[in-house]
Amino acid sequence: MTDSSVNFHDGAPRIPPRILCIGMPVRDLTFNVQAVPGRGQKFNADRFAQICGGNALNAAIGISRLGGKASLTGPMGDARETSSRFIFEDLAREGIDTSHLVHMPGLVTPISAIMMDPSGERTIISFRDPGLWKVSLPGADLLLRDCDAILIESRCAGFATGLCHEARNRGIPVVVDVDSTVSQREGLLTASSHLIFSDEALQSTAGISDDLKALKKIATLTSSFLAVTRGPKGTIWLDDKGEPQETPAFPVHTVDTLGAGDIFHGAFTLEFAGRADIKHALRFASAAAALKCTRFGGAFAAPQRAEVTELLSRA
């Protein structure tokens, strides 16, 4: 059985909520192509853009656009790198607190090459310096001060699970963006309050190809709220009785899916931290992700709150 109670919401909410996003910022080189090249082929791109990305960073942009306060922590490469300066400048323009990011001398900030076809689907090649996993984050008292919720990339479990346990001890919700296979003994399964999987990550983690059966298997390992996002097929989740529920996706003309899942996670975390119930938070997140898919630019195409509200009112 999952735990989707509102115990985290006791007392008056602070407005706007402050969300601590934990992850690895990435420098994205994006190419729009008519088709993804095969082995040994060469193609010209129709469009090129250089943007900053990464799950937590994208979510932070979405949170800021939707009226929340976002701060970001995690490892970065050497402070003298072009990539580091590029990312910091973009985040400053979005009003995101970067004071808790950790520069690691001599290392390389993650970088991705992304190809998007005419349907908006993306193919990604990424490099993450192995030394980045050895980062030591700032202390819990500093990071959790005035924190209303944590949103963490599952890949960061190795250096942030302890912080998430401390957040839970302090009554702070911890939302995990699970977009890759995790061990069924992973500490974040118990250090979290909410686990939101991509369908591929859920199936590979559970070892089951059916999303609902996979969710129910993971529910035997954790008391966290469980959901799986399935793109245009919507979101399946388990209520507080362990029964399956569904939040449909909004039908839109998709041109760019890059960052859509991250905007979903950021929007959900922001709404839940702001006292919304699970059902509304998921619907709000679905609307925000749908609007992002109608525009090029990764997370920088994330919508403003008024746009999400307008889409929800029309629906």
C-alpha positions in Angstrom: 0.0 0.0 0.0 1.3 3.5 -0.8 1.2 6.5 1.4 -0.3 9.6 -0.3 -1.4 11.3 2.9 -1.2 15.0 3.4 0.8 14.8 6.7 3.5 16.9 5.1 0.9 19.7 4.8 0.2 20.3 8.5 0.3 24.0 9.3 0.0 27.0 7.1 1.8 26.8 3.8 4.6 29.2 2.9 4.1 30.9 -0.4 5.8 30.4 -2.8 7.1 27.0 -1.9 10.9 26.5 -2.0 12.0 23.3 -3.7 15.5 21.9 -3.4 16.5 20.2 -6.7 19.3 17.7 -6.5 21.0 16.6 -9.7 23.7 17.0 -12.3 23.5 20.1 -14.5 24.3 19.3 -18.2 25.3 21.3 -21.2 23.0 20.2 -24.0 23.9 20.5 -27.7 20.6 19.9 -29.6 20.1 19.1 -33.3 16.8 18.9 -35.1 17.1 16.3 -37.9 14.7 14.7 -40.4 15.9 11.2 -39.2 18.4 9.9 -36.7 21.5 8.9 -38.7 22.4 5.2 -39.0 25.9 3.8 -38.4 28.4 5.6 -40.6 25.9 8.1 -42.1 26.1 11.9 -42.1 23.1 14.2 -41.9 22.7 18.0 -41.9 20.6 19.4 -39.0 17.7 21.7 -39.6 18.1 23.5 -36.3 20.8 23.8 -33.6 20.6 25.2 -30.1 22.9 25.1 -27.1 21.1 25.0 -23.8 21.7 23.9 -20.2 19.8 20.8 -19.1 19.7 17.8 -16.8 16.7 16.4 -15.0 16.9 18.5 -11.8 18.0 21.6 -13.6 15.1 21.4 -16.1 12.7 20.8 -13.2 14.1 23.9 -11.4 13.4 26.0 -14.5 9.9 24.7 -14.6 9.4 25.4 -10.9 10.6 28.9 -11.3 8.4 29.6 -14.4 5.4 28.3 -12.4 5.9 30.7 -9.6 8.0 28.6 -7.1 11.4 29.2 -5.6 14.0 26.7 -6.9 17.5 26.0 -5.6 19.9 23.6 -7.1 22.6 21.4 -5.6 24.9 18.8 -7.1 28.3 18.5 -8.8 29.7 20.7 -11.5 33.0 20.6 -13.4 35.8 22.9 -12.9 34.7 26.6 -12.4 37.0 27.7 -15.3 35.1 25.6 -17.8 33.1 27.2 -20.5 30.2 24.8 -19.8 30.1 25.9 -16.1 29.9 29.6 -16.9 27.3 29.0 -19.6 25.0 27.1 -17.2 25.4 29.6 -14.4 24.5 32.5 -16.6 21.4 30.8 -17.9 20.2 29.8 -14.4 20.8 33.4 -13.1 18.4 34.7 -15.8 15.8 32.2 -14.6 16.1 33.3 -10.9 17.3 29.9 -9.7 19.5 29.8 -6.6 22.8 28.2 -7.6 24.8 29.0 -4.5 24.7 25.3 -3.4 26.2 23.8 -6.6 29.6 22.3 -6.0 32.5 22.9 -8.4 35.0 20.0 -8.6 38.4 21.2 -9.9 39.8 19.4 -12.9 36.5 17.6 -13.8 34.2 18.0 -16.7 30.6 19.3 -16.4 28.3 16.7 -18.0 27.5 17.2 -21.7 24.9 15.7 -24.1 24.4 15.6 -27.8 20.7 15.4 -28.6 19.0 14.7 -31.9 15.3 15.4 -32.3 13.2 14.0 -35.2 10.1 15.7 -36.7 7.8 13.9 -34.2 9.7 15.6 -31.3 11.2 12.3 -30.1 14.8 12.6 -29.0 18.0 10.4 -29.1 20.6 11.4 -26.5 24.3 10.6 -26.0 25.7 11.9 -22.7 29.1 12.0 -20.9 29.3 12.3 -17.1 32.8 12.5 -15.6 33.1 9.5 -13.2 34.7 11.8 -10.6 31.5 13.8 -10.2 29.9 11.0 -8.2 32.5 11.6 -5.4 30.9 15.0 -4.6 30.3 16.1 -1.0 27.1 18.2 -0.8 26.8 21.1 1.7 25.4 20.2 5.1 21.8 19.3 5.7 21.1 22.3 8.0 22.0 24.6 5.2 20.3 22.8 2.3 17.1 22.1 4.2 16.6 25.5 5.7 13.2 26.8 4.7 12.9 23.8 2.3 9.3 22.8 1.5 10.2 19.7 -0.7 13.1 17.9 -2.3 13.1 16.8 -6.0 16.0 14.4 -6.7 17.3 12.5 -9.8 17.5 8.8 -8.9 21.0 8.7 -10.3 22.2 10.9 -7.4 21.3 8.4 -4.7 25.0 7.6 -4.0 25.7 11.1 -2.7 22.3 12.3 -1.5 20.4 9.5 0.1 21.5 10.5 3.6 20.2 14.0 3.0 16.8 12.6 1.8 16.5 10.5 5.0 17.2 13.6 7.0 14.5 15.5 5.1 12.0 12.8 5.8 12.9 12.9 9.5 12.1 16.7 9.4 8.8 16.1 7.7 9.9 17.3 4.3 8.5 15.4 1.2 11.1 13.9 -1.1 10.0 13.3 -4.7 12.3 11.0 -6.8 12.5 11.3 -10.6 13.3 7.7 -11.5 14.3 7.6 -15.2 16.8 4.7 -15.1 16.9 1.3 -13.6 17.4 1.2 -9.8 18.2 -1.7 -7.5 15.2 -3.1 -5.6 17.4 -2.5 -2.5 18.0 1.2 -3.4 18.0 3.4 -0.3 15.9 6.1 -2.1 13.0 3.6 -2.1 12.7 4.2 1.7 14.2 7.7 1.8 11.5 9.1 -0.4 7.8 10.1 0.0 7.0 10.0 -3.7 8.5 7.9 -6.5 7.6 8.8 -10.1 9.0 6.5 -12.7 9.3 6.6 -16.4 7.7 3.5 -17.9 11.1 2.1 -19.1 12.7 2.6 -15.7 9.8 1.1 -13.9 9.7 -2.1 -16.0 13.4 -2.6 -15.8 13.5 -2.0 -12.1 10.6 -4.4 -11.3 11.6 -6.9 -14.0 8.0 -6.8 -15.3 6.8 -5.5 -18.6 3.3 -4.5 -17.4 3.2 -1.1 -15.8 0.5 -1.8 -13.3 1.9 -5.1 -12.2 5.3 -3.4 -11.9 3.9 -0.7 -9.7 2.3 -3.2 -7.4 5.6 -5.1 -7.1 7.5 -1.9 -6.2 4.7 -1.2 -3.6 5.8 -4.2 -1.7 9.2 -2.6 -1.2 8.3 0.9 -0.1 5.5 3.0 1.5 6.1 5.9 -0.9 3.5 7.1 -3.3 4.0 5.4 -6.7 3.3 6.6 -10.2 4.6 5.9 -13.7 4.6 8.5 -16.6 3.9 7.1 -20.1 4.1 10.2 -22.3 0.9 10.6 -24.4 -0.6 7.6 -22.7 -0.9 9.5 -19.4 0.1 8.6 -15.9 -0.9 5.5 -13.8 -0.6 5.8 -10.0 -1.6 3.9 -6.9 -4.0 5.6 -4.4 -3.7 5.3 -0.6 -5.5 2.0 -0.7 -3.2 0.6 -3.3 -5.8 0.9 -6.1 -4.8 2.0 -9.6 -5.8 5.4 -10.8 -5.1 7.2 -14.1 -4.3 10.8 -15.1 -4.7 11.2 -18.8 -2.3 13.2 -20.9 -3.4 16.4 -22.7 -3.6 16.0 -26.5 -1.3 18.5 -28.1 0.8 18.9 -31.3 4.2 17.8 -30.1 7.3 19.3 -31.6 9.9 18.9 -28.8 9.7 16.4 -25.9 13.1 17.4 -24.5 12.6 18.2 -20.8 8.9 17.4 -20.7 9.3 14.7 -18.1 11.4 17.0 -16.0 8.8 19.8 -16.2 6.2 17.2 -15.1 8.2 16.3 -12.0 8.9 19.9 -11.1 5.3 21.0 -11.5 4.1 18.0 -9.5 6.5 18.7 -6.6 5.7 22.4 -6.6 1.9 21.8 -6.4 2.2 19.1 -3.8 4.4 21.3 -1.7 1.8 24.1 -2.1 -0.9 21.9 -0.4 -2.5 20.5 -3.6 -3.8 16.9 -3.3 -2.3 14.1 -5.4 -5.0 14.1 -8.1 -4.7 17.9 -8.8 -0.9 17.9 -8.6 -0.7 15.2 -11.3 -3.2 16.9 -13.5 -1.3 20.2 -13.2 1.9 18.5 -14.0 0.4 16.8 -17.0 -0.8 20.1 -18.3 2.6 21.8 -17.8 4.4 19.0 -19.6 2.0 19.1 -22.5 2.4 22.8 -23.0 6.2 22.4 -23.0 6.0 19.7 -25.8 4.4 22.3 -28.1 7.5 24.4 -28.2 11.2 24.0 -29.0 13.9 24.8 -26.5 13.9 22.0 -23.9 13.0 23.2 -20.4 13.4 26.8 -21.5 10.1 26.3 -23.3 8.4 25.6 -20.0 5.1 27.4 -19.5 4.1 30.1 -17.1 1.5 29.3 -14.4 -1.2 31.3 -16.1 -0.8 29.2 -19.3 -1.3 26.0 -17.3 -4.3 27.4 -15.5 -5.8 28.4 -18.8 -5.3 24.9 -20.3 -6.8 23.3 -17.2 -9.9 25.6 -17.3 -10.4 24.7 -21.0 -10.1 21.0 -20.3 
